[in-house]
Amino acid sequence: MSSSIISIQEAELDTAIDSAATPVLFYFWASWCGPCKLVSPSVEWAANNYGDRLKVIKMEVDANPQTVKQYKVEGVPALRLVKDGEVLVNYEGAITKAKLAALLEPHL
């Protein structure tokens, strides 16, 4: 994953969100998840292409159950775009770069 993607744990969540001057894209994933391996390049692409307008945070679901519950993640891969504490985009499942761009651009 790109250095522009920040991997965090639940204990770091508030600091990561509070320090964000831009919308935050949460990428919820799991090591055992095949579709996550397909989505990772698209998330990296978003971090590299929208890094000036978007903060990308990667969080492993098994180790962070409270955040998974807070963001109502029911399956992985899952994406949540959050701005000012409000979830603007809620997406679960595999996604292409084009579809990810279409979901993000109206909010950036």
Backbone atoms as SQL, in Angstrom:
CREATE TABLE atoms (id INTEGER PRIMARY KEY, chain TEXT, resi INTEGER, resn TEXT, atom TEXT, x REAL, y REAL, z REAL);
INSERT INTO atoms VALUES
  (1, 'A', 1, 'MET', 'N', 0.839, -1.193, 0.000),
  (2, 'A', 1, 'MET', 'CA', 0.000, 0.000, 0.000),
  (3, 'A', 1, 'MET', 'C', 0.874, 1.244, 0.000),
  (4, 'A', 2, 'SER', 'N', 0.312, 2.278, -0.464),
  (5, 'A', 2, 'SER', 'CA', 1.004, 3.552, -0.592),
  (6, 'A', 2, 'SER', 'C', 1.265, 4.198, 0.763),
  (7, 'A', 3, 'SER', 'N', 2.302, 5.010, 0.820),
  (8, 'A', 3, 'SER', 'CA', 2.572, 5.746, 2.057),
  (9, 'A', 3, 'SER', 'C', 1.514, 6.822, 2.295),
  (10, 'A', 4, 'SER', 'N', 0.697, 7.126, 1.277),
  (11, 'A', 4, 'SER', 'CA', -0.373, 8.105, 1.465),
  (12, 'A', 4, 'SER', 'C', -1.622, 7.466, 2.080),
  (13, 'A', 5, 'ILE', 'N', -1.572, 6.164, 2.322),
  (14, 'A', 5, 'ILE', 'CA', -2.642, 5.476, 3.032),
  (15, 'A', 5, 'ILE', 'C', -2.154, 5.229, 4.457),
  (16, 'A', 6, 'ILE', 'N', -2.943, 5.663, 5.417),
  (17, 'A', 6, 'ILE', 'CA', -2.571, 5.554, 6.820),
  (18, 'A', 6, 'ILE', 'C', -3.274, 4.347, 7.417),
  (19, 'A', 7, 'SER', 'N', -2.500, 3.407, 7.936),
  (20, 'A', 7, 'SER', 'CA', -3.060, 2.228, 8.582),
  (21, 'A', 7, 'SER', 'C', -3.167, 2.524, 10.071),
  (22, 'A', 8, 'ILE', 'N', -4.376, 2.410, 10.632),
  (23, 'A', 8, 'ILE', 'CA', -4.587, 2.748, 12.037),
  (24, 'A', 8, 'ILE', 'C', -5.342, 1.650, 12.779),
  (25, 'A', 9, 'GLN', 'N', -5.340, 1.789, 14.097),
  (26, 'A', 9, 'GLN', 'CA', -6.121, 0.949, 15.002),
  (27, 'A', 9, 'GLN', 'C', -7.170, 1.843, 15.671),
  (28, 'A', 10, 'GLU', 'N', -8.115, 1.212, 16.359),
  (29, 'A', 10, 'GLU', 'CA', -9.197, 1.974, 16.999),
  (30, 'A', 10, 'GLU', 'C', -8.695, 3.081, 17.921),
  (31, 'A', 11, 'ALA', 'N', -7.626, 2.824, 18.655),
  (32, 'A', 11, 'ALA', 'CA', -7.108, 3.811, 19.607),
  (33, 'A', 11, 'ALA', 'C', -6.668, 5.102, 18.909),
  (34, 'A', 12, 'GLU', 'N', -6.353, 5.006, 17.628),
  (35, 'A', 12, 'GLU', 'CA', -5.882, 6.172, 16.864),
  (36, 'A', 12, 'GLU', 'C', -6.992, 6.856, 16.070),
  (37, 'A', 13, 'LEU', 'N', -8.183, 6.321, 16.117),
  (38, 'A', 13, 'LEU', 'CA', -9.266, 6.791, 15.260),
  (39, 'A', 13, 'LEU', 'C', -9.613, 8.262, 15.479),
  (40, 'A', 14, 'ASP', 'N', -9.865, 8.664, 16.712),
  (41, 'A', 14, 'ASP', 'CA', -10.265, 10.049, 16.972),
  (42, 'A', 14, 'ASP', 'C', -9.200, 11.034, 16.514),
  (43, 'A', 15, 'THR', 'N', -7.944, 10.734, 16.786),
  (44, 'A', 15, 'THR', 'CA', -6.853, 11.616, 16.366),
  (45, 'A', 15, 'THR', 'C', -6.786, 11.708, 14.854),
  (46, 'A', 16, 'ALA', 'N', -6.952, 10.585, 14.176),
  (47, 'A', 16, 'ALA', 'CA', -6.882, 10.568, 12.713),
  (48, 'A', 16, 'ALA', 'C', -8.008, 11.382, 12.094),
  (49, 'A', 17, 'ILE', 'N', -9.196, 11.280, 12.663),
  (50, 'A', 17, 'ILE', 'CA', -10.341, 12.023, 12.130),
  (51, 'A', 17, 'ILE', 'C', -10.228, 13.498, 12.474),
  (52, 'A', 18, 'ASP', 'N', -9.892, 13.799, 13.717),
  (53, 'A', 18, 'ASP', 'CA', -9.814, 15.196, 14.164),
  (54, 'A', 18, 'ASP', 'C', -8.735, 15.974, 13.426),
  (55, 'A', 19, 'SER', 'N', -7.663, 15.300, 13.031),
  (56, 'A', 19, 'SER', 'CA', -6.572, 15.993, 12.352),
  (57, 'A', 19, 'SER', 'C', -6.818, 16.149, 10.855),
  (58, 'A', 20, 'ALA', 'N', -7.911, 15.613, 10.363),
  (59, 'A', 20, 'ALA', 'CA', -8.194, 15.657, 8.923),
  (60, 'A', 20, 'ALA', 'C', -8.881, 16.965, 8.535),
  (61, 'A', 21, 'ALA', 'N', -8.243, 17.700, 7.640),
  (62, 'A', 21, 'ALA', 'CA', -8.835, 18.933, 7.116),
  (63, 'A', 21, 'ALA', 'C', -9.670, 18.635, 5.877),
  (64, 'A', 22, 'THR', 'N', -9.618, 17.391, 5.420),
  (65, 'A', 22, 'THR', 'CA', -10.327, 16.966, 4.210),
  (66, 'A', 22, 'THR', 'C', -11.238, 15.792, 4.569),
  (67, 'A', 23, 'PRO', 'N', -12.097, 15.389, 3.640),
  (68, 'A', 23, 'PRO', 'CA', -12.875, 14.169, 3.894),
  (69, 'A', 23, 'PRO', 'C', -11.932, 12.981, 4.118),
  (70, 'A', 24, 'VAL', 'N', -12.417, 11.990, 4.868),
  (71, 'A', 24, 'VAL', 'CA', -11.637, 10.791, 5.180),
  (72, 'A', 24, 'VAL', 'C', -12.303, 9.586, 4.520),
  (73, 'A', 25, 'LEU', 'N', -11.518, 8.852, 3.732),
  (74, 'A', 25, 'LEU', 'CA', -11.995, 7.604, 3.147),
  (75, 'A', 25, 'LEU', 'C', -11.475, 6.466, 4.005),
  (76, 'A', 26, 'PHE', 'N', -12.388, 5.740, 4.644),
  (77, 'A', 26, 'PHE', 'CA', -12.034, 4.571, 5.424),
  (78, 'A', 26, 'PHE', 'C', -12.104, 3.354, 4.513),
  (79, 'A', 27, 'TYR', 'N', -11.038, 2.579, 4.506),
  (80, 'A', 27, 'TYR', 'CA', -10.985, 1.329, 3.766),
  (81, 'A', 27, 'TYR', 'C', -10.905, 0.211, 4.798),
  (82, 'A', 28, 'PHE', 'N', -12.011, -0.497, 4.974),
  (83, 'A', 28, 'PHE', 'CA', -12.081, -1.623, 5.900),
  (84, 'A', 28, 'PHE', 'C', -11.766, -2.890, 5.115),
  (85, 'A', 29, 'TRP', 'N', -10.833, -3.688, 5.620),
  (86, 'A', 29, 'TRP', 'CA', -10.357, -4.862, 4.900),
  (87, 'A', 29, 'TRP', 'C', -10.049, -5.989, 5.881),
  (88, 'A', 30, 'ALA', 'N', -9.731, -7.159, 5.315),
  (89, 'A', 30, 'ALA', 'CA', -9.302, -8.307, 6.123),
  (90, 'A', 30, 'ALA', 'C', -8.273, -9.093, 5.326),
  (91, 'A', 31, 'SER', 'N', -7.315, -9.685, 6.023),
  (92, 'A', 31, 'SER', 'CA', -6.249, -10.437, 5.354),
  (93, 'A', 31, 'SER', 'C', -6.792, -11.669, 4.626),
  (94, 'A', 32, 'TRP', 'N', -7.897, -12.209, 5.106),
  (95, 'A', 32, 'TRP', 'CA', -8.484, -13.410, 4.514),
  (96, 'A', 32, 'TRP', 'C', -9.445, -13.094, 3.364),
  (97, 'A', 33, 'CYS', 'N', -9.633, -11.830, 3.051),
  (98, 'A', 33, 'CYS', 'CA', -10.636, -11.379, 2.076),
  (99, 'A', 33, 'CYS', 'C', -10.051, -11.293, 0.671),
  (100, 'A', 34, 'GLY', 'N', -10.499, -12.181, -0.212),
  (101, 'A', 34, 'GLY', 'CA', -10.041, -12.158, -1.605),
  (102, 'A', 34, 'GLY', 'C', -10.389, -10.864, -2.328),
  (103, 'A', 35, 'PRO', 'N', -11.655, -10.406, -2.265),
  (104, 'A', 35, 'PRO', 'CA', -12.009, -9.156, -2.939),
  (105, 'A', 35, 'PRO', 'C', -11.217, -7.943, -2.431),
  (106, 'A', 36, 'CYS', 'N', -10.753, -7.987, -1.181),
  (107, 'A', 36, 'CYS', 'CA', -9.946, -6.881, -0.651),
  (108, 'A', 36, 'CYS', 'C', -8.659, -6.729, -1.456),
  (109, 'A', 37, 'LYS', 'N', -8.099, -7.858, -1.880),
  (110, 'A', 37, 'LYS', 'CA', -6.873, -7.822, -2.677),
  (111, 'A', 37, 'LYS', 'C', -7.129, -7.165, -4.037),
  (112, 'A', 38, 'LEU', 'N', -8.345, -7.295, -4.538),
  (113, 'A', 38, 'LEU', 'CA', -8.707, -6.661, -5.803),
  (114, 'A', 38, 'LEU', 'C', -8.968, -5.159, -5.635),
  (115, 'A', 39, 'VAL', 'N', -9.494, -4.768, -4.492),
  (116, 'A', 39, 'VAL', 'CA', -9.864, -3.372, -4.236),
  (117, 'A', 39, 'VAL', 'C', -8.657, -2.534, -3.817),
  (118, 'A', 40, 'SER', 'N', -7.679, -3.136, -3.175),
  (119, 'A', 40, 'SER', 'CA', -6.527, -2.387, -2.668),
  (120, 'A', 40, 'SER', 'C', -5.870, -1.484, -3.710),
  (121, 'A', 41, 'PRO', 'N', -5.637, -1.939, -4.946),
  (122, 'A', 41, 'PRO', 'CA', -5.036, -1.031, -5.939),
  (123, 'A', 41, 'PRO', 'C', -5.920, 0.184, -6.250),
  (124, 'A', 42, 'SER', 'N', -7.220, 0.031, -6.230),
  (125, 'A', 42, 'SER', 'CA', -8.115, 1.164, -6.480),
  (126, 'A', 42, 'SER', 'C', -8.061, 2.169, -5.336),
  (127, 'A', 43, 'VAL', 'N', -7.969, 1.660, -4.109),
  (128, 'A', 43, 'VAL', 'CA', -7.866, 2.547, -2.944),
  (129, 'A', 43, 'VAL', 'C', -6.527, 3.283, -2.979),
  (130, 'A', 44, 'GLU', 'N', -5.473, 2.571, -3.341),
  (131, 'A', 44, 'GLU', 'CA', -4.159, 3.203, -3.459),
  (132, 'A', 44, 'GLU', 'C', -4.193, 4.275, -4.551),
  (133, 'A', 45, 'TRP', 'N', -4.832, 3.970, -5.661),
  (134, 'A', 45, 'TRP', 'CA', -4.984, 4.934, -6.749),
  (135, 'A', 45, 'TRP', 'C', -5.701, 6.194, -6.248),
  (136, 'A', 46, 'ALA', 'N', -6.776, 6.015, -5.483),
  (137, 'A', 46, 'ALA', 'CA', -7.513, 7.162, -4.946),
  (138, 'A', 46, 'ALA', 'C', -6.627, 7.991, -4.018),
  (139, 'A', 47, 'ALA', 'N', -5.850, 7.321, -3.171),
  (140, 'A', 47, 'ALA', 'CA', -4.955, 8.037, -2.253),
  (141, 'A', 47, 'ALA', 'C', -3.911, 8.835, -3.025),
  (142, 'A', 48, 'ASN', 'N', -3.391, 8.263, -4.079),
  (143, 'A', 48, 'ASN', 'CA', -2.367, 8.944, -4.871),
  (144, 'A', 48, 'ASN', 'C', -2.947, 10.078, -5.718),
  (145, 'A', 49, 'ASN', 'N', -4.152, 9.902, -6.231),
  (146, 'A', 49, 'ASN', 'CA', -4.738, 10.899, -7.120),
  (147, 'A', 49, 'ASN', 'C', -5.525, 11.987, -6.415),
  (148, 'A', 50, 'TYR', 'N', -6.049, 11.686, -5.247),
  (149, 'A', 50, 'TYR', 'CA', -6.859, 12.664, -4.515),
  (150, 'A', 50, 'TYR', 'C', -6.222, 13.050, -3.181),
  (151, 'A', 51, 'GLY', 'N', -4.967, 12.718, -2.991),
  (152, 'A', 51, 'GLY', 'CA', -4.292, 12.938, -1.715),
  (153, 'A', 51, 'GLY', 'C', -4.330, 14.366, -1.208),
  (154, 'A', 52, 'ASP', 'N', -4.427, 15.325, -2.109),
  (155, 'A', 52, 'ASP', 'CA', -4.499, 16.726, -1.686),
  (156, 'A', 52, 'ASP', 'C', -5.901, 17.102, -1.211),
  (157, 'A', 53, 'ARG', 'N', -6.890, 16.267, -1.524),
  (158, 'A', 53, 'ARG', 'CA', -8.282, 16.569, -1.165),
  (159, 'A', 53, 'ARG', 'C', -8.932, 15.489, -0.317),
  (160, 'A', 54, 'LEU', 'N', -8.153, 14.460, 0.034),
  (161, 'A', 54, 'LEU', 'CA', -8.723, 13.288, 0.682),
  (162, 'A', 54, 'LEU', 'C', -7.680, 12.615, 1.563),
  (163, 'A', 55, 'LYS', 'N', -8.093, 12.219, 2.757),
  (164, 'A', 55, 'LYS', 'CA', -7.236, 11.434, 3.649),
  (165, 'A', 55, 'LYS', 'C', -7.748, 9.996, 3.581),
  (166, 'A', 56, 'VAL', 'N', -6.864, 9.047, 3.331),
  (167, 'A', 56, 'VAL', 'CA', -7.258, 7.640, 3.213),
  (168, 'A', 56, 'VAL', 'C', -6.712, 6.863, 4.402),
  (169, 'A', 57, 'ILE', 'N', -7.618, 6.189, 5.094),
  (170, 'A', 57, 'ILE', 'CA', -7.282, 5.399, 6.271),
  (171, 'A', 57, 'ILE', 'C', -7.676, 3.947, 6.028),
  (172, 'A', 58, 'LYS', 'N', -6.744, 3.065, 6.322),
  (173, 'A', 58, 'LYS', 'CA', -6.953, 1.623, 6.158),
  (174, 'A', 58, 'LYS', 'C', -7.099, 1.012, 7.547),
  (175, 'A', 59, 'MET', 'N', -8.138, 0.181, 7.728),
  (176, 'A', 59, 'MET', 'CA', -8.372, -0.441, 9.026),
  (177, 'A', 59, 'MET', 'C', -8.778, -1.898, 8.845),
  (178, 'A', 60, 'GLU', 'N', -8.061, -2.782, 9.528),
  (179, 'A', 60, 'GLU', 'CA', -8.344, -4.214, 9.470),
  (180, 'A', 60, 'GLU', 'C', -9.542, -4.508, 10.372),
  (181, 'A', 61, 'VAL', 'N', -10.552, -5.189, 9.849),
  (182, 'A', 61, 'VAL', 'CA', -11.815, -5.365, 10.579),
  (183, 'A', 61, 'VAL', 'C', -11.710, -6.261, 11.807),
  (184, 'A', 62, 'ASP', 'N', -10.970, -7.346, 11.716),
  (185, 'A', 62, 'ASP', 'CA', -10.923, -8.298, 12.833),
  (186, 'A', 62, 'ASP', 'C', -10.326, -7.690, 14.100),
  (187, 'A', 63, 'ALA', 'N', -9.372, -6.799, 13.947),
  (188, 'A', 63, 'ALA', 'CA', -8.691, -6.203, 15.104),
  (189, 'A', 63, 'ALA', 'C', -9.394, -4.947, 15.637),
  (190, 'A', 64, 'ASN', 'N', -10.436, -4.492, 14.962),
  (191, 'A', 64, 'ASN', 'CA', -11.072, -3.216, 15.317),
  (192, 'A', 64, 'ASN', 'C', -12.597, -3.307, 15.339),
  (193, 'A', 65, 'PRO', 'N', -13.151, -4.182, 16.188),
  (194, 'A', 65, 'PRO', 'CA', -14.595, -4.439, 16.160),
  (195, 'A', 65, 'PRO', 'C', -15.463, -3.237, 16.530),
  (196, 'A', 66, 'GLN', 'N', -14.999, -2.351, 17.395),
  (197, 'A', 66, 'GLN', 'CA', -15.818, -1.193, 17.785),
  (198, 'A', 66, 'GLN', 'C', -16.025, -0.246, 16.606),
  (199, 'A', 67, 'THR', 'N', -14.953, 0.001, 15.845),
  (200, 'A', 67, 'THR', 'CA', -15.061, 0.889, 14.689),
  (201, 'A', 67, 'THR', 'C', -15.897, 0.245, 13.595),
  (202, 'A', 68, 'VAL', 'N', -15.748, -1.053, 13.415),
  (203, 'A', 68, 'VAL', 'CA', -16.569, -1.786, 12.445),
  (204, 'A', 68, 'VAL', 'C', -18.044, -1.617, 12.794),
  (205, 'A', 69, 'LYS', 'N', -18.369, -1.741, 14.076),
  (206, 'A', 69, 'LYS', 'CA', -19.747, -1.562, 14.526),
  (207, 'A', 69, 'LYS', 'C', -20.200, -0.110, 14.346),
  (208, 'A', 70, 'GLN', 'N', -19.342, 0.832, 14.712),
  (209, 'A', 70, 'GLN', 'CA', -19.665, 2.261, 14.606),
  (210, 'A', 70, 'GLN', 'C', -20.013, 2.649, 13.169),
  (211, 'A', 71, 'TYR', 'N', -19.271, 2.114, 12.202),
  (212, 'A', 71, 'TYR', 'CA', -19.489, 2.458, 10.798),
  (213, 'A', 71, 'TYR', 'C', -20.370, 1.438, 10.068),
  (214, 'A', 72, 'LYS', 'N', -20.980, 0.540, 10.843),
  (215, 'A', 72, 'LYS', 'CA', -21.952, -0.426, 10.318),
  (216, 'A', 72, 'LYS', 'C', -21.405, -1.219, 9.130),
  (217, 'A', 73, 'VAL', 'N', -20.189, -1.710, 9.303),
  (218, 'A', 73, 'VAL', 'CA', -19.564, -2.529, 8.274),
  (219, 'A', 73, 'VAL', 'C', -20.108, -3.943, 8.411),
  (220, 'A', 74, 'GLU', 'N', -20.735, -4.426, 7.353),
  (221, 'A', 74, 'GLU', 'CA', -21.309, -5.764, 7.364),
  (222, 'A', 74, 'GLU', 'C', -20.519, -6.750, 6.527),
  (223, 'A', 75, 'GLY', 'N', -19.687, -6.255, 5.635),
  (224, 'A', 75, 'GLY', 'CA', -18.868, -7.109, 4.790),
  (225, 'A', 75, 'GLY', 'C', -17.640, -6.350, 4.335),
  (226, 'A', 76, 'VAL', 'N', -16.637, -7.090, 3.889),
  (227, 'A', 76, 'VAL', 'CA', -15.421, -6.458, 3.388),
  (228, 'A', 76, 'VAL', 'C', -15.155, -6.911, 1.964),
  (229, 'A', 77, 'PRO', 'N', -14.531, -6.067, 1.194),
  (230, 'A', 77, 'PRO', 'CA', -14.045, -4.734, 1.509),
  (231, 'A', 77, 'PRO', 'C', -15.203, -3.753, 1.693),
  (232, 'A', 78, 'ALA', 'N', -14.956, -2.752, 2.522),
  (233, 'A', 78, 'ALA', 'CA', -15.961, -1.719, 2.757),
  (234, 'A', 78, 'ALA', 'C', -15.291, -0.351, 2.720),
  (235, 'A', 79, 'LEU', 'N', -15.992, 0.603, 2.162),
  (236, 'A', 79, 'LEU', 'CA', -15.507, 1.979, 2.087),
  (237, 'A', 79, 'LEU', 'C', -16.520, 2.907, 2.729),
  (238, 'A', 80, 'ARG', 'N', -16.022, 3.856, 3.515),
  (239, 'A', 80, 'ARG', 'CA', -16.865, 4.898, 4.101),
  (240, 'A', 80, 'ARG', 'C', -16.160, 6.223, 3.878),
  (241, 'A', 81, 'LEU', 'N', -16.847, 7.165, 3.253),
  (242, 'A', 81, 'LEU', 'CA', -16.309, 8.512, 3.102),
  (243, 'A', 81, 'LEU', 'C', -16.979, 9.378, 4.158),
  (244, 'A', 82, 'VAL', 'N', -16.166, 9.954, 5.033),
  (245, 'A', 82, 'VAL', 'CA', -16.675, 10.705, 6.179),
  (246, 'A', 82, 'VAL', 'C', -16.155, 12.132, 6.116),
  (247, 'A', 83, 'LYS', 'N', -17.062, 13.070, 6.338),
  (248, 'A', 83, 'LYS', 'CA', -16.675, 14.483, 6.412),
  (249, 'A', 83, 'LYS', 'C', -17.464, 15.116, 7.550),
  (250, 'A', 84, 'ASP', 'N', -16.753, 15.797, 8.439),
  (251, 'A', 84, 'ASP', 'CA', -17.372, 16.453, 9.595),
  (252, 'A', 84, 'ASP', 'C', -18.257, 15.492, 10.381),
  (253, 'A', 85, 'GLY', 'N', -17.809, 14.243, 10.533),
  (254, 'A', 85, 'GLY', 'CA', -18.530, 13.254, 11.310),
  (255, 'A', 85, 'GLY', 'C', -19.704, 12.600, 10.604),
  (256, 'A', 86, 'GLU', 'N', -19.984, 12.995, 9.381),
  (257, 'A', 86, 'GLU', 'CA', -21.115, 12.449, 8.631),
  (258, 'A', 86, 'GLU', 'C', -20.619, 11.496, 7.546),
  (259, 'A', 87, 'VAL', 'N', -21.243, 10.326, 7.444),
  (260, 'A', 87, 'VAL', 'CA', -20.893, 9.370, 6.397),
  (261, 'A', 87, 'VAL', 'C', -21.577, 9.815, 5.105),
  (262, 'A', 88, 'LEU', 'N', -20.759, 10.188, 4.116),
  (263, 'A', 88, 'LEU', 'CA', -21.273, 10.661, 2.829),
  (264, 'A', 88, 'LEU', 'C', -21.416, 9.538, 1.816),
  (265, 'A', 89, 'VAL', 'N', -20.522, 8.564, 1.894),
  (266, 'A', 89, 'VAL', 'CA', -20.541, 7.423, 0.977),
  (267, 'A', 89, 'VAL', 'C', -20.401, 6.156, 1.804),
  (268, 'A', 90, 'ASN', 'N', -21.243, 5.175, 1.496),
  (269, 'A', 90, 'ASN', 'CA', -21.259, 3.899, 2.190),
  (270, 'A', 90, 'ASN', 'C', -21.263, 2.828, 1.106),
  (271, 'A', 91, 'TYR', 'N', -20.145, 2.123, 0.936),
  (272, 'A', 91, 'TYR', 'CA', -20.038, 1.146, -0.142),
  (273, 'A', 91, 'TYR', 'C', -19.365, -0.120, 0.372),
  (274, 'A', 92, 'GLU', 'N', -19.913, -1.261, 0.012),
  (275, 'A', 92, 'GLU', 'CA', -19.315, -2.548, 0.365),
  (276, 'A', 92, 'GLU', 'C', -19.210, -3.417, -0.879),
  (277, 'A', 93, 'GLY', 'N', -18.105, -4.137, -0.964),
  (278, 'A', 93, 'GLY', 'CA', -17.877, -5.022, -2.095),
  (279, 'A', 93, 'GLY', 'C', -16.768, -4.508, -2.989),
  (280, 'A', 94, 'ALA', 'N', -16.435, -5.304, -3.979),
  (281, 'A', 94, 'ALA', 'CA', -15.383, -4.925, -4.920),
  (282, 'A', 94, 'ALA', 'C', -15.820, -3.699, -5.715),
  (283, 'A', 95, 'ILE', 'N', -14.839, -2.871, -6.085),
  (284, 'A', 95, 'ILE', 'CA', -15.138, -1.636, -6.802),
  (285, 'A', 95, 'ILE', 'C', -13.995, -1.342, -7.773),
  (286, 'A', 96, 'THR', 'N', -14.342, -0.817, -8.930),
  (287, 'A', 96, 'THR', 'CA', -13.330, -0.441, -9.914),
  (288, 'A', 96, 'THR', 'C', -12.850, 0.981, -9.634),
  (289, 'A', 97, 'LYS', 'N', -11.734, 1.349, -10.240),
  (290, 'A', 97, 'LYS', 'CA', -11.229, 2.725, -10.101),
  (291, 'A', 97, 'LYS', 'C', -12.265, 3.725, -10.601),
  (292, 'A', 98, 'ALA', 'N', -12.882, 3.426, -11.739),
  (293, 'A', 98, 'ALA', 'CA', -13.855, 4.358, -12.319),
  (294, 'A', 98, 'ALA', 'C', -15.053, 4.564, -11.394),
  (295, 'A', 99, 'LYS', 'N', -15.553, 3.492, -10.821),
  (296, 'A', 99, 'LYS', 'CA', -16.703, 3.620, -9.918),
  (297, 'A', 99, 'LYS', 'C', -16.303, 4.329, -8.628),
  (298, 'A', 100, 'LEU', 'N', -15.111, 4.041, -8.123),
  (299, 'A', 100, 'LEU', 'CA', -14.627, 4.719, -6.927),
  (300, 'A', 100, 'LEU', 'C', -14.496, 6.219, -7.188),
  (301, 'A', 101, 'ALA', 'N', -13.943, 6.569, -8.318),
  (302, 'A', 101, 'ALA', 'CA', -13.820, 7.995, -8.678),
  (303, 'A', 101, 'ALA', 'C', -15.189, 8.648, -8.755),
  (304, 'A', 102, 'ALA', 'N', -16.161, 7.965, -9.344),
  (305, 'A', 102, 'ALA', 'CA', -17.513, 8.509, -9.457),
  (306, 'A', 102, 'ALA', 'C', -18.170, 8.704, -8.096),
  (307, 'A', 103, 'LEU', 'N', -17.852, 7.832, -7.130),
  (308, 'A', 103, 'LEU', 'CA', -18.395, 7.985, -5.774),
  (309, 'A', 103, 'LEU', 'C', -17.725, 9.134, -5.015),
  (310, 'A', 104, 'LEU', 'N', -16.426, 9.311, -5.217),
  (311, 'A', 104, 'LEU', 'CA', -15.667, 10.294, -4.443),
  (312, 'A', 104, 'LEU', 'C', -15.772, 11.726, -4.973),
  (313, 'A', 105, 'GLU', 'N', -15.674, 11.878, -6.269),
  (314, 'A', 105, 'GLU', 'CA', -15.530, 13.216, -6.858),
  (315, 'A', 105, 'GLU', 'C', -16.622, 14.221, -6.464),
  (316, 'A', 106, 'PRO', 'N', -17.873, 13.845, -6.338),
  (317, 'A', 106, 'PRO', 'CA', -18.877, 14.840, -5.941),
  (318, 'A', 106, 'PRO', 'C', -18.651, 15.416, -4.537),
  (319, 'A', 107, 'HIS', 'N', -17.848, 14.733, -3.726),
  (320, 'A', 107, 'HIS', 'CA', -17.654, 15.154, -2.339),
  (321, 'A', 107, 'HIS', 'C', -16.294, 15.809, -2.086),
  (322, 'A', 108, 'LEU', 'N', -15.475, 15.916, -3.137),
  (323, 'A', 108, 'LEU', 'CA', -14.119, 16.456, -2.956),
  (324, 'A', 108, 'LEU', 'C', -14.003, 17.890, -3.441);
